[in-house]
């Protein structure tokens, strides 16, 4: 047996007893892989969504409410602002306000002045603000006293100017919510009203025969006329014992 014949016999034996690893790998690669079930995909997507929700739930907010403006015509509306006077949220505090707000495309108003103009225009169109009911009660809460004061001054001029051609006797009833104590703010929130409206109603409880529930249903115009009939200061209502004293003081006797 020569050398060539011996090498041929060895190669045949190797092919018979040693697996062809290369061919098997290539065949396995060409074989179609089983598809993942929809259930697995949905479960993975659901888990990912929950993880993202958990992350953002504890992520600190980058936009804080800097001041809240309460507009009380008879619809009672609260507008949250950032420190640049950009609108963060508009909230209806009663049914009348829900109807008024639903007629305004709030998504088109980031600028506070434009939003106020739209609210006044809609109030006039609906007849809730008129020459017989020309009052808008304004109350502002915020941590920056100067910011709040500037907003008061701006709105006290801006709103009557905007409404002047249709309601020449438009009048601002200006509140002092910045002086309110925590308990008073909590009571106002409980009744879905501004601190100014709450103070006016409580002052009228002491000077008229009406009860709280009756006064609560009155329009701003009715409350203002009633207050003026009984010599209650509509811009700073309430007897002296309801005016909060300095922090940690026992208050007026």
Secondary structure, DSSP 8 states (H G I E B T S, - for coil): --HHHHHHHHHHHHHHHS--HHHHHHHHHHS------HHHHHHHHHHHHHHHHHHHHSS--S----EEEEEESSSEEEEEE-TT-BEEEEEE-SHHHHHHHHTS-GGG--BHHHHHHHHHHHHHHHTSSSSSS-EEEEEEEES-HHHHHHHHHHHHHHHHHHHTTT-TT-EEEE--GGG--HHHHHHHHHTTS-HHHHHHHHHHHHHSS--HHHHHTS-HHHHHHHHHHTT--TTS-S-GGGS--STTS----
